[in-house]
């Protein structure tokens, strides 16, 4: 009889261990998904900036886009007819999860975005076309979101202080260099 009880205790502790492992795996999978979405959103804005090189400086944001930022209109086409306005509107909607929607009754909820996703475009180096200097414009594109576990705070400042305590903010950044056509070597 004692052997049966010991076997049940060992089996129960093993099953609890498997359940804890499953929870950890689901959390890691969710974090991985969020990171992949952030990378896609950063690359999306980098492509928009490089496509519209002549207006690259107009993409620099004074405020953060996405959750907690300015709510973009339902239809970005109603904005003034500039490519930059349209791009920033579309990016803001993507940060808020506009790509995937869930409808329940008359209520439609955006469910495809990052947890508290925010996007920032910062000027790192202003372009300088002065002969002999020729410095390209360098911009940093960052997407920040809220993670589920505490970790080391990222160096990027986008979304800093907006995620309920230190260590829950995640961020992906990249820099894009916009060269000056007048500075190309002959």
C-alpha positions in Angstrom: 0.0 0.0 0.0 2.8 2.4 0.8 4.4 1.7 -2.6 1.2 2.8 -4.3 1.1 6.1 -2.3 4.8 6.8 -3.1 4.1 6.1 -6.8 1.1 8.4 -6.8 3.1 11.2 -5.2 5.9 10.8 -7.7 3.5 10.7 -10.6 1.6 13.8 -9.4 4.8 15.8 -8.9 5.9 14.7 -12.5 2.6 15.9 -13.9 2.8 19.2 -12.1 6.3 19.6 -13.5 5.0 19.0 -17.0 2.2 21.5 -16.5 4.7 24.1 -15.3 6.8 23.4 -18.4 3.8 23.8 -20.7 3.0 27.2 -19.1 6.6 28.3 -19.6 6.6 27.1 -23.2 3.4 29.0 -23.9 4.8 32.2 -22.4 8.0 31.8 -24.5 5.9 31.3 -27.6 3.9 34.4 -27.0 7.1 36.4 -26.4 8.6 35.0 -29.6 5.4 36.0 -31.6 5.5 39.5 -30.2 9.2 39.9 -31.2 8.5 38.6 -34.7 5.6 41.1 -35.1 7.9 43.9 -33.9 10.5 43.0 -36.4 7.9 43.1 -39.2 6.7 46.5 -38.0 10.2 48.0 -37.8 11.0 46.7 -41.3 7.7 48.1 -42.6 8.6 51.6 -41.5 12.2 51.3 -42.8 10.8 50.3 -46.2 8.4 53.3 -46.1 11.2 55.7 -45.3 13.6 54.4 -47.9 10.9 54.4 -50.5 10.1 58.1 -49.8 13.7 59.2 -49.4 13.1 62.9 -50.3 10.7 63.3 -47.3 12.6 61.1 -44.8 13.0 63.9 -42.3 9.1 64.2 -42.2 8.9 60.7 -40.7 10.6 61.8 -37.4 7.8 61.6 -34.8 7.4 64.1 -32.0 5.0 61.7 -30.3 4.8 57.9 -30.1 2.5 56.1 -32.5 0.4 53.1 -31.5 -1.2 52.3 -28.3 -1.5 55.4 -26.1 -0.6 57.7 -29.0 -2.8 59.6 -31.4 -5.6 57.3 -32.6 -5.4 57.1 -36.4 -8.6 57.5 -38.4 -10.4 54.4 -39.5 -9.6 55.2 -43.1 -6.1 56.7 -43.6 -7.2 58.0 -47.0 -9.1 60.9 -45.3 -5.8 62.5 -44.2 -4.1 65.3 -46.2 -2.7 63.8 -49.4 0.9 63.2 -48.4 2.7 59.9 -48.5 4.2 60.6 -45.1 0.8 61.1 -43.4 -0.6 58.0 -45.0 2.5 55.9 -44.0 2.4 57.1 -40.4 -1.4 56.5 -40.2 -1.0 53.0 -41.6 1.9 52.2 -39.3 0.0 53.5 -36.3 -3.0 51.2 -37.2 -0.6 48.3 -37.6 0.9 48.9 -34.2 -2.6 48.8 -32.7 -3.4 45.5 -34.4 -5.6 46.6 -37.4 -4.4 43.7 -39.5 -6.4 41.1 -37.5 -9.9 41.8 -36.1 -12.3 39.8 -34.0 -16.0 40.6 -34.2 -18.5 39.7 -31.5 -22.0 41.0 -32.1 -21.7 44.6 -33.1 -18.2 45.0 -31.5 -15.1 44.7 -33.5 -11.8 44.4 -31.7 -8.3 44.7 -33.1 -6.4 41.6 -32.0 -3.4 41.4 -34.2 -1.0 44.0 -32.7 1.6 43.9 -30.1 0.8 44.1 -26.4 0.8 47.9 -25.9 2.8 48.4 -29.2 4.3 51.8 -29.7 6.5 53.0 -32.6 9.1 55.8 -32.7 11.2 57.3 -35.5 14.1 59.5 -34.3 16.7 61.5 -36.1 20.2 60.2 -35.2 22.2 62.4 -37.6 20.9 65.2 -39.7 21.9 65.1 -43.4 24.6 67.6 -44.5 25.1 68.1 -48.2 27.9 70.6 -47.7 30.7 69.9 -50.2 33.4 68.0 -48.5 31.2 66.9 -45.6 28.3 64.9 -47.3 26.8 63.2 -44.2 23.7 61.1 -44.9 20.6 61.4 -42.7 20.4 58.6 -40.2 17.1 57.6 -38.6 16.4 55.1 -35.8 13.1 53.2 -36.1 12.0 51.5 -32.9 9.0 49.4 -31.9 8.4 48.9 -28.2 5.8 46.6 -26.5 5.0 45.1 -23.1 6.5 41.7 -22.4 5.0 39.2 -19.9 8.1 38.5 -17.8 10.5 40.9 -16.2 13.9 41.2 -17.9 16.7 43.7 -18.5 15.4 47.1 -19.7 16.3 47.8 -23.4 18.6 50.7 -24.2 16.1 52.2 -26.7 14.0 54.9 -25.1 10.8 54.4 -27.1 8.0 53.8 -24.7 10.1 54.2 -21.6 8.1 54.5 -18.4 4.8 53.4 -20.1 4.7 49.7 -19.2 4.0 49.5 -15.5 7.5 49.2 -14.1 11.0 48.5 -15.1 11.8 45.3 -17.0 8.5 44.7 -18.8 9.3 46.9 -21.8 10.7 45.2 -24.9 12.1 47.1 -27.9 13.5 46.4 -31.4 15.4 49.1 -33.2 17.3 49.6 -36.4 18.9 52.5 -38.1 18.3 53.5 -41.7 20.8 55.8 -43.6 19.4 58.0 -46.3 22.2 59.0 -48.7 22.4 62.3 -50.5 22.3 62.0 -54.3 24.4 65.1 -54.7 27.2 63.5 -52.7 27.7 60.4 -54.8 31.3 59.9 -56.1 31.8 60.3 -59.8 
